[in-house]
């Protein structure tokens, strides 16, 4: 684009919701968390302008320091520093505290901020930071970004096309919105099927969108990130957990330790810095960017393993977890729908026998074998005979 569009953002924590102006008057010590692609850098530039200063990246701040005292500090991309040099965050806090700033505003990917960082901030500045999350875009904001990103296109038509594949709940993230907008244009304003949209979307979400981010060591390829995230998503969904945490002190059933989901020695931390995850309720918790994405990735992971004759995971081992006593768990109907769309014929048939409506509502019927489509109709008729109001 030849011009830059910026929309003032809202932020929230467990207790309150803030406009940018309200945030500036609520606390002089603030940490802004958001998933990648959420718009942190643009927000920090806006806050800096309102404070009469300029935002600076954390890495640049540590190396150049502050030439003035008693001024506001607006420091962006804290996560880039934390990723390369864990001790660097303490140098940053020390240098910032020594300048006696009037305000300290930091932004970070949630994957690189935890309760330990909050405590370190409090120890050095003598004030606990107000930790807030960047709110998602509402429909008016989505339309404005769409109109700016693809001028002359019809947002309502785009929204309807996205909704045709039940993807409209992903539009509040600016990166998703632009991703689907680009795919919409590339597909000549008509998406082919849900599977191809998601395959492209997941790959884009796993790629680093910011070329200035320093690569961690070891560096995971895009395929590796997708594979590891898919494995994590499958275990979270099957266990009923909401997300993962990065601190042993705060792990619990709903937020197990990330490392506990993988074999020893697996370097999986890199998946938290992708757009496949978003901030949880506390600083060291991370959740899938959206359940729909988690369901697709988990289904892809499970169906590939089930189809591999050398793998110990079989359909007979998996289905009792998804459908105890042959009744599909409500929260896993989306997963089952995607497993049917991505799996082989035995998976299709077994899933349809269990819950044909889940397949109809959550899957991608265009991917099914002809015989499986006939089986869905047969099973739906059988169920309707017993219960005309089934869902």
Residue, then its C-alpha position, 0 to 999 in steps of 0.5 A: x500500500x502507498x499509505x499506512x492505515x492505523x486504527x486506535x486499539x482497545x486493550x484489556x485485562x481480567x478486570x477492565x477494558x481500555x482505550x489507548x487514552x484510558x490506558x495512558x491515564x491508568x498506569x505509567x507502567x504497562x506491558x502489552x501482550x498479543x499474538x503475532x500479527x496482532x498489531x503490537x508495533x503499530x500500537x506502540x508507535x501510537x502510544x509513543x506519539x501520544x506521550x511525545x516520544x518515539x518507540x524503540x526496539x528492545x535490542x536497540x535500547x540495550x545496545x544504545x541506552x538512553x541519552x536523556x532522563x526523566x522521559x517516557x520510555x516506549x520499548x517495542x519487541x521485548x520478545x526479540x531480545x528475550x529470545x536471543x539473550x535471556x540476561x538481556x532483559x535484566x540489562x534492559x530493566x536496569x538501563x531503563x530504571x537508571x534513566x528515571x523514566x516517567x513512563x515505561x511501556x513494553x510490548x511483547x509476544x506472550x510467548x516471551x513474557x511470563x510471571x518471572x518477567x513481571x516480578x523482575x519488572x516490579x523489583x527493578x522499577x518498584x511498581x508492578x506493571x499493568x499487563x494488558x492484552x490487545x483486543x481483537x478487531x470488531x467488524x467495523x475495524x475489520x471492514x476498514x482494514x479490508x477496504x484499505x488492504x484490497x481497495x474496491x473490493x466488497x467486504x460483505x461479499x468477502x465476509x459471506x465467502x469466508x462465512x461459507x466455510x465457517x471461518x468468519x471467527x478468525x477475521x478479528x486478527x489483522x493477519x488472518x483478515x489480510x491473509x484471507x483477503x489475499x487468498x480471496x483475490x487469488x482464488x478469484x473471489x471464490x474459495x475452492x474448499x475449506x481444506x485448501x484454505x486452512x492448509x495455506x492459512x496454517x503454513x502462513x501462520x507458522x512462518x515468521x511475518x517479521x523479517x527483523x526477528x532474530x532467529x532462535x537456535x535451533x531454528x525450526x522450519x515452517x513444516x517442523x513448526x506446523x508438525x510440532x504445533x499440530x502434535x501439541x494441539x492434538x494432545x490439548x484437545x484430547x485431554x481437554x486442556x485449554x493451552x500450555x504454560x512455560x513455567x513449572x510453577x504455574x502448570x496445571x491440568x488446564x495449562x500443562x507445561x509445553x515440554x511435557x507434551x513432547x519427547x525429551x529433547x524436543x525443542x518446541x518453544x519456537x511454536x509459541x512465537x508463531x501466529x498459531x498461538x495467542x496469549x492466555x489469561x496470564x503472562x506465561x500461558x498460551x492458547x491456540x490462536x483459535x479452536x478451529x485452527x487447532x482442530x484442523x492441525x490436530x486432525x491432520x496430525x492424528x490422521x497421518x499417524x493412524x494411516x501410517x502402518x508403522x505407527x503404534x497409534x491406531x483408529x481403535x485406540x483413538x476413537x474411544x478417547x474422542x467418543x467414550x461409549x460411542x458418544x462423541x464428546x461435544x468439544x471434539x465434534x469439530x476435530x472429528x469432522x476434520x479427521x473425516x475430511x483429512x483421513x482415509x476411507x476407514x476413518x471416514x466410515x468410522x466417524x460417520x457411524x459415530x456422528x454424521x451430523x458432526x461431519x456435516x457441520x464441521x467437516x469438508x464434505x468435498x473431500x469424502x469418498x462417494x460411498x462416504x457421502x452416501x453413508x452420511x445420508x443413510x445415517x442421518x435418515x436413521x437418526x431422524x427416524x429415531x429423533x426428528x430434532x437431533x443436532 
